[in-house]
Amino acid sequence: MDGISGRASRFACARCGAHKRVMIHHNQSMDVSIIIVNWNTRDLLERCLRSIRTSVAGLALHVLVVDNGSTDGSAEMVADRFRQVELLRNQENVGFARANNQAYGRAQGRYVLLLNPDTELRPDAVKQMVRFLDADPRRAGATAVLRNPDGSLQRYHKRLPRWSYVLWSETLLRNLAPGNRWVRDFFMLDEPFDIVTEIEQPPAACLMLRRSVIETERLFDERFPIFYNDVDLCRRLRDAGYRLFLLPEAEVMHHGGAGGVGAMPDQGVADSLIGLIRYYRKHEGLISAGILWLILTLNSLLVLTGGLVKVLGGCRPLQWWKLELAKRVRLAMGHEVFHYPTNMRTDVMAEAMVCRH
């Protein structure tokens, strides 16, 4: 599996700026590598890193933080207050997929835990997931129960996209029957999550994977820079016969929406749907992706027509309709807000500034 081990790469130390040769060797005695990708969530990131201490007692741990060109002092905070953390500093925002791949290339643990900076691990959460995966080598990965700050359950765990789920959750059909059974099934709304449950699509907000099941050098397909990279990964694992589980004994508080997506126009809705079409093109074929694009485009026309009627009737401001039009045009043309920096080289590792404290 390890196509990176033993290769030398050129890095710049984040503190001194000097370039040096770094040899990557994976340490088989390391239990978990925790990967956190951060973009302008300094205070939440600090709370996340502090929570790790109470969740990993007795484990050999490797924590990597990839800072995606933050301007809020996130990287400086990690360098000053968490000297045991391996910090990778990108000059620009290179996206969620590419940043995770940067860290994955340096991971040393038997397991890799993907963790959002807007999460806080409950005591022993990581230990519980490691114990669960150690008990059966056929288990490919585990995720935790996600809770809101008030303790209520979050429903980020879903099933993989299917036509019935997509039509009833991403089009106007959802407005006709908000509680329809396909939406409930897709979002697993009737699952209590109080017992071990198989999950087709656990969120990358907290997902521990057995490194031996990843058969490529990179964790994520970078054609999904922000959205649907984790869905694509889960689909690839499932197609290969691997299973992922939710472990109720492991809990994580998730602030939700504070990891950068909330700063995108229209909360990233258009970019997410573009990712969905791209997912269908990869896994279901070009014809299926074309049909899905046509359905979503027709849905956009209906939304815009209904919205214009509301504007003429005084129920909506014209500015709302203009923003909705821009979003729907972006979706139809496949124009994502996020774009990889033009100066990023194919070998992503060569562009990172790395400092191991």
N, C-alpha and C positions, 0 to 999 in steps of 0.2 A: 504494500500500500504506500509506503513512504518513498515518494519520488524526489524528496527534497533533502533528506538526510545525507550529510556528507558533502553537500555542495557549498562552495564559498560564495558569499554575496558581499556587495559593497554598501556600507552604511555610513551615515554621519552621526556622531554622538550628539544627542540633543543639548548637552551642556557645553561641550567644547567646540562643536562644529567640525572636528577633524574627521576625515574619512579613515576607515580601517577595514580590514578583512575579518569577517566573522564566519566561523565554521559551525554549521548547525548539526548537532547530534541529539537524537531523541533518547531520553533517559527512561528506560523501561521500568524503573523503580518509582517514578513519579505517578501519583494517583490521578490527579485532576489538573487540567489546564483550564482556567476560567478566562474567557475572552469577553471583553466589554468594549463596544464601539461607542464613542462619545462624540456628541456635537452640541456644544453650548448648553450643557446641563450640569454645570460645575457643582452646585450645592447638592443636587440629587446624587451625582456621582460620588461625592465624598461620603454621603450616607450609605450608599451601596457598598463601597469598599470597607467601611467600618463594620457593616453587618456580616461581611464574610468571616470575620474573626470568630464569631460565635457559632458558625455553621460548619466548621471544618476541623474541629479539634481532633488530632490523631491522624490526620491525612497529610500526605506529602503534596504540597500545593504549588502551582505555578500560575500566577495571575498576570495577564497581559491586558493593558489598556491601549486601544488605538484611538488617538484623538484626531478627528477629521477637520483640522483647520479651525478649531474653536477660537472665538475672539473674547471669551468671557473669563479667561485665566484658568480654564480647566486643566490644561497640561501642566502649567506651573504649580497648581495645587497638588497634583499627583506627584510631581518631582520633589516637592518640598515636604509633603506630609506622609507619603507612602513610598519610602525609598526601596522597599522590598518588591515593589511592583515593576514589571518590565513595561516601559512606556514607549510606544511608537507614535511619532508625531508627523502627521501629514501636513504639508503646507496648504492644501486645499481639501475641500470635502470630496472624497473619492467614492462616496456611496457606501451603503451598508454591506453589500456583497463583497466588494473589493477589499474593504477594510477588514472584514472577518477573514478573508483569504490571506491577507498579510499576516495576521496573528496566527492563523492555523498553520502556516508554514513554519512557525517557530514553536508550536505546541509540543510539549514533552510528556504529557500525561497519558495514562491508559484511556482516560475519558476526557472529552472536551465538553465544557459547560458554556453554552452561549447564554449571556446574561445582559439584559438591558440596564443602562445606567439609572433608569427610573424605577428600579426594583430594590427591595430590601429583603435579604434572606432571613427567614425565621431560624431559631436555634436548631442545629442538627439537620437542616434541610439537605445540604450537600451530602452529609454522611448517610442519610437515609437513601438517597438516590444511588450512591456508590454501593451500599449494602444490597440494594434491590438488584442492581445489574450484576454484581459479583455472584449472586445466588444462582443465576442461570445465564450461561454464555449465549443462549439463543435470543436474549433480549437485547435489542439494538440500542434502545434509548429510553429515557424516562424524563417526564416533566413534572412540575409541581402544581399544586392547587394555587391559583392566583386570586388574591383578595384585594379589595379596595382598602384605602386607609381606614374606613369605618368597620372593616371586618367582613363586609358582604362579599359574596362570590362573584368573580368575573367570569364571563363566558367567551374567552378568547380561543378555547379549544374547539376545533371544528372537524368536520369530515372533509375529504378531498372534493374538489368541484365536480359536479355532475350536472347534466342538462337541467334536470328538475330543480336542483338547488339554485343554479345560476338564474334561471328564468323567474323563479319566485322570490329571489332575494335582491336581484340587481336591476329589475325592471318595474314598471308601474303595476305589475301584478301584485307586488308586495303591498301596495296601498289599498288594493281591492280586498285583500284578505291578510292583514298584518300577522295574524296568528296561525297562518296555514301550516300544515304538517310538514311541508318540505323545508320551510325556514326553521321550524323547531328541530327537525332532524339534522339539518345542516349545522346549526349552532349548538347542537346537543343540549337543548334547553330543558329536556326532561331527564337528563342524567344527574343524579345527586352528587356524583363525584366523591362519595364517602367510602368507596371500595376501589381496589385497583381496576382501572378501566383502560381498554385498548383505545388509543387515540390515533386517528389517521393523520391529523394535521395539528400537532401541538405548536404553539407559538414560539418563535425564537427568542421571546422575552426571557424564557428560562427553559432551556432544553439541553439535557446531558446526552451525549452520544458516545458509543463505543468507537474508538478511533479505528479499530480493525475493520469496521463495516464500510468505511469510506474508501472507495476503490480508486479515487482520483486524487491528484496532488492538491487540488483546491476544493474547498468545502462547498462553495456556492457557484452557480452558473452566473457569470457577470453580465449576461444579457438581461438579468433581472436586478438592476442596480439598487433599487429601494424596496419595491414590492414584489411579492410572489417568489422571491428567492428561497424562502423557507418552505413554501408550498411545493416548489419544484424539487427541493431536497427530499421532502417527505414522500413525494410521489416516486422518486427514484429508489428510495429505500424500500418502499412497499412493493414496487415492481420487481425488486431483487429478492423479495421474500422475507424482508425484515419487518419486525413489529415494534411499535412504540407504545409506551404506557404512561398513564397518569398515576402518580403515587400520592394517595391522600395524606400520608404521614409527612410529606414534604410540603411546606407552605411558603409562599413568597408574597410580600406586599408589593403591588404594582400600581404606581401612580397613574399610569396609562395616559398616552397622548402627550407625554412630556419629553419624549426622546427625539424631537426634531420634526416629526411629521406634521405636528400641529402648526408649525411655522410655514408650511407650504400653502400655496393658494388653494382654496376650496378643500382644505384639509387633505390634499393629495388624492381626492376621489378620482379625478380623471387619470392620474398616473397609475392608480391601482387598477382601474378597468383596462388600461393599456397593457398592464402586466398580465391581467387575466387572459386577454386575447393572445398575448405572446405565449402564455402557458398552454393554451389550447393548440396553438400552432406547433409547439414542440411535442406535446404528448398525444394530441388527438388528430393532428394532420392539418394541412393547409385548407382543405375544404371546410372542416369543422370550424376553424378559426375564422374563415370568411363568412360563414353563416352567423357566427356569434357577432362579428363586427357589424353585419347588416342588421341584426336584431337590436343591438345597442344603439346603432345610428337611428333606426326607426323610433326607438324608445325616446331618443333625444329630441327628435322632431315633435313627438307628442308632448313631451315635457315643455318644450319651448312654446308650442301652440297654446297649451293650457296656461302657461305662465303669462303669455301676452294678453290673453283674455282677462287674467287677474289684474294686470297692469292697467288695461283700459277700464276695468271696473273699479279702479282705485284701491284694490286690495293689496297690491304690491307696488313698490317704487320702481321706476324705470331702470335705475342703477342696478337693482337686483337682477332684472332680466338681461341686462348687458353682461353682467358677470357670468350668469348662467349660459349665455350664448358663447362667450369666450371659452368656458369650460367644455361645452359640448363640441365646439369646433376643434379644440385641442384633441379631444377623444377621437373624433372621426378621422383626424389627420395623423393620429399616433404621435403627437408632439408632446413629449414629456417635459416637465419643468426641469427635472434633474438631467444634467449632462456631465459625462466624465470630463475632467479638465483636459484641454487639448494637448498639454505638454506631458501627460502621463505616458510613460513607456509601457510596452507590453509586459515586461518583467516588473510587476508592481513592487516587488521587494526593493528594487534598486532606487526607488523614489522616496522611501521612508527614512526618516531620521529616528534612530533607535538609541535609547540609553538604558542599559540594565543597571539598576541601582544595587 
